[in-house]
Amino acid sequence: MQAILPLAGKGTRLRPHTHTRPKPLLRVANRPVLDYVLRQLEEVGVDEIIGITGHLAPTIESWLSEEHPKLRFRAVPQEQQLGTADAIRLAEPYVEGPVLIVFVDTLFDADLGLIDARPDVDGIIWAKEVEDYQRFGVIVTDEDGHMLRIVEKPSEPISRLANIGLYYVRDWRLMFEGIAHVMASPPQFGEYFLTDAFQYMIDHGDRILTAEVDHWWDCGKIETLLETNRQVLLSGAAAAPAPADGVRIVPPVCVAPDVVLQDVEIGPNVSIGSGSTIRGARLRDCIVGENTVLEGCDLHDSLIGDHVTADGLSGAASVGDHSVFRVQD
């Protein structure tokens, strides 16, 4: 089975971290977001990824070849970002049959077994009920859960089922016909939306099932990435270090086995990557990268990159890879 993954985004809301690392490779609980997604896709038989690439594409390709060598990967460059329909349009020459489409700035707990369990539908769109419906494209369904229409950022609560960016398309030919129709029409909000192609499919007789997910976690901003780290730790990804003198652990945490801890209080909701050293510090609600050294730091709600050296840093911080920070007396 093939899956299309749009990977070209610059991740502007996650700068400075995305200056050096593609957004899908930012970590929660010491694993890249993309790794969580790919493991779920492999479990349902995905063996080829069509990646719509752009920003830092070689970094993603190198990581995939090392961490998921059995997955075939076809990189399709996206020169100009015109919206989700445009991104998926670029994959058309390489799609050979029914296909999954996954936007990888979220993590999800979805029943992908529906792909085999519901051969009677032409597609599946996964969704999550939310309170702040005005931020999302929301799905209106019939009594059997089939999509009737999708409305971007509605002003009225016509639905609270938010589109999470995970789709299975069995009728892939009609989807690409719909994308061509969308691209030939005036853009909405300056973009061409893939969901308008799904509306085209429905208008031409297809049935698309709406399936709710149990969990859906956003990784698109620093504050939501930190909250997703907390949720993933609580969901079973925690890994506490062995007890040691001078080390106080407040669960949940995920500390790589080779991390050095001296005179510290770690947690709750902290991940620390491999090769890092933390001395004389207190951390809570933080993600710390690999091969980073923090001394005398008191941090909360912080995202610290790889190969960072910081001495005396306090408060909430966002520090990119290879940064050096020292407080002078």
N, C-alpha and C positions, 0 to 999 in steps of 0.2 A: 504494500500500500504506500502511496505517496502522501506527503504533507507539504503544504506551502507555508513557509514562515517568513513574514516580512521582518527584515533585520536591518533595514537601512537607516533607521532613525538616529538622530544625533544626540538624543537624550538631554536636551537643553535644561530641563528642570532638575537634572541630576549633576550638573556641573558643580565643582571642577572634576569630579570623578570620571565623567564620560569624555573628558579631553584625552584620556589615555586608555580607557577601557570601554568597549561597547556596552551599552545598557544591558543587554541580555546576559552579560558575564559578571555583572555585579552580584555579590553573594548575600544569601541569607542562611543562617546556621551553617556557615562555612562551605556552602555549595553554590555555584552559579545558578541564577534563576533559570537559565536555559537548560541546565542539567536536570532539574526537576521535571521540566516539560518533556524533554526527550525521553526520559525513562518511562513516563506514562505512555508516550506514543509508541515506543518499542514494544511495550507490553501488549498492545493491540495489533501488532504486526506491521507497523510502519518501518520500511527498510530504505526509503529514499526521501531526502529532504530537498525541496526546491527552495533555496534561500534567496529572498529578494534583498540584495546587499548594497551597501553604500559606505557609511561611516565606519572606518577601521575594519573593513571587510577581511583583510588578511589575518587579523587577530582572531576573528571568529573561525575562519577556515583552519587555521593552525590548531586552535583549541579542539575543534571537532575531530580532526584527524588523530589527535592524541587521546582524547577521552571517549570518543564514540567511533572507533575505526571501522566497525561493521556497517555503519550507516553510510549509504551513498549520498554524496552532497553535490548538488549542482548550484553553483552561484550564478545568479542573474542580476547584473548591475542595474540599479535604478538611478538614472542621472538626475532626474528632477522629481521631487515629491509633490504629487498632485492629489493625493488622497488614497484611501484604502482600495477603491475600485481600480485605480491606476496601478497600484502595487501588484494586485492579483492578476491584472491583465497581462503583465509581463511574463507570467508563468505559463500562459496558454500553450505555447509551442511544445512544452515539455510534459504536459499533463496527459496521461494515458488512460485514465478511468476515474472512478469515484475517488474523491480526495478530501483530506482533512485540511482545514485552514486554521492556523493558530497565531494570534498576536501575543508575543511573548513578553509583554510588560505586566503580566499578572500571573499569579499561581492559582490553581483551581483544583478542586476535588470533584471531578465529574465522572458520571457513569458512561464511559466510552463503550461499554458492552452493548449499549443501545444500537450501535452501528449494525451488529449482527441480529439483535433482537427485534429490530423494526425494519425489515426489508420492504414493508409496505409504503414507506414514506420516501420522498425524493430528496430529503435533506433533514438535518437536525441543527438547531441553533440552541446553544446552551445559555441559560440566563440565571440571574439571581435577583430575588426580591430585595429592594432597597427603599430606604426612606427618602433620600435626597434624589428623587427621580429626575429632577430638572437638570442634573448634570450629565445624564446619559441618553442614549437611544433606548427607548422602551418599547416592548413588544406587546401588541394586542393580540389575543388568541381567541379561538372559538372554544366551545365547551369541551372539546376533545383535546385541547392543548395544541392545535395546529395554528401556526402564525397567520393572522389576517393582515396585519400591517405593522410597520415599525416607524416610530416618530422620534426624531432627534430633539432632545432637550425640550420636552413639552412644557407649556406653561400651566396646563391643567393636569390633574392626576388621572389620566386616562388608563394608566397602567403603572405598576411599580416593578415590573419585570425588566431588569436592565440587561442589555446585550453585553456579554463579557468578552467577546472576541474569539470565540471557539465555535467552529462550524464543521459539519460533515456534509459534503455535497455529493449525492449519488447521481443526480442529473447534471453533470458537469458541463455538458454541451450547452444546455439552456442557460446555465449560469454565465458562461462566457458570452453568449448571445445577449444576455441582459447587461453585462458589463459594457459591451460595445454600444448598446442603446444608451446607457448612462453617460459614457464618454462623449457621445454625440449630442448630449443635452447640455443646457447651461448648468454650471456647477452650483452647489448649495454651500453657502458660507465660504466660498472660495475653494471648495474641494469636491471631489467625486467620490461618493460613498458606496462601498460594497453592498450595504444593506438595501440600497435602491435596486441593485441587481436581483436581490432576493425577492423584492416586491414584484419585479418584472416576472420572475419565475412563478410566483403565486398567481399573478394576473393572467398567466398563460397556462394555468391548470395544474401546476405542481402543488404538492402538499409538503410543507416543512413543519416538522414537529418542534415544539419548544420544550426543552427539558431543563428543569431547575437543578442547580448544583448545590451541594451541601456547604461548600466553602469557596470563597473567592477573595483573593488578597492582592491588592494593588502594589506594584513595585515601581511606579512611574515617578515618584517624588521622594525626596529624602525622608520626610516625615512618614509617608506611607510605607517606604521600604523598611524603616525601623519598626513600624507596627507589624508588618508582615514577618519580620524576624522574630518578634515576640510570639506571634501566633504559631509560627512553624516550630519554635522551641516548645511551646505548650502542647503541640500536637505530636510530640514524640521524638523530635530531633535533638533534644538536649543531651549533652555529654559533659558531665562535671569532672574536674580533675580529681586525682586522689587527694585525700586529706593531707595537709602539711602545716607545720608551724608557721604562724604569721600569715596564713592565707584563709580569708573568710569568704565563703561562697554563699550567695543568696540565689537559689534557683528561680527560674530555669536559666542555665547558661550552656554554651557549646564552646568548649576550649580544646583546641587541637592538642594531641598527646605530647608534642614536643615544646609547647609553650612554657617559658620560664616565668614563674610567679614568685615575687618576694615582697612581703609586707604589703599586702593588698586586700582590698574588699572588692569582689567582683559579683555583679548582679544586683537586681534581677535583669533578665532580658539582655544578656550580653553574649556576643560571639567574638572569639579571638582566633585568628588564622594561624596556620603553621609557621614556625620559626620566629614568632614574636616574643618579646620580653617586656614584662610589666613590673615595675618596681615602685614601691612607695606611692601607690596610686589607689584611687577609688573610681570605679566605673559602674554605671547603671544605664540601661537602655542605650547600648552602644553596639556598633559593628566595627571591629578592628581588623584590618587586613593582615596579610602575611609579611613576615620579616620586618615588623615594625617594633620600635623601641619607645615605650612611654615611661617616663620617670617623673615622679612628683606631680602627677596629673590628677585632677578631680573633674571627671567628665560625666555628662548625662546627655541623652538625646543627640548623640554624636555619631558621625560616619567618618572613620579614619581609614585612609587607603593603605596600600602596600609600601614597604620600604620608607616609612615615615619615621622621623626622629623628633620627638617632642619632649620638652623638659619644662614642667611648671604650667602646662596648659590647663585651664579650668573653664567650666561652664559648658555650653553647647557649642560644638565645633563641627565644621565640615572641612576636612583636610585631604587634599588629593595625593596621589601617589608621589613618592620621592620628595616630599616636602620636609623641611627642617624648621622647627619652632622652638625657641629657647627664650624664657623670661629672664631678663637681666635684673640683677639686684640693684 
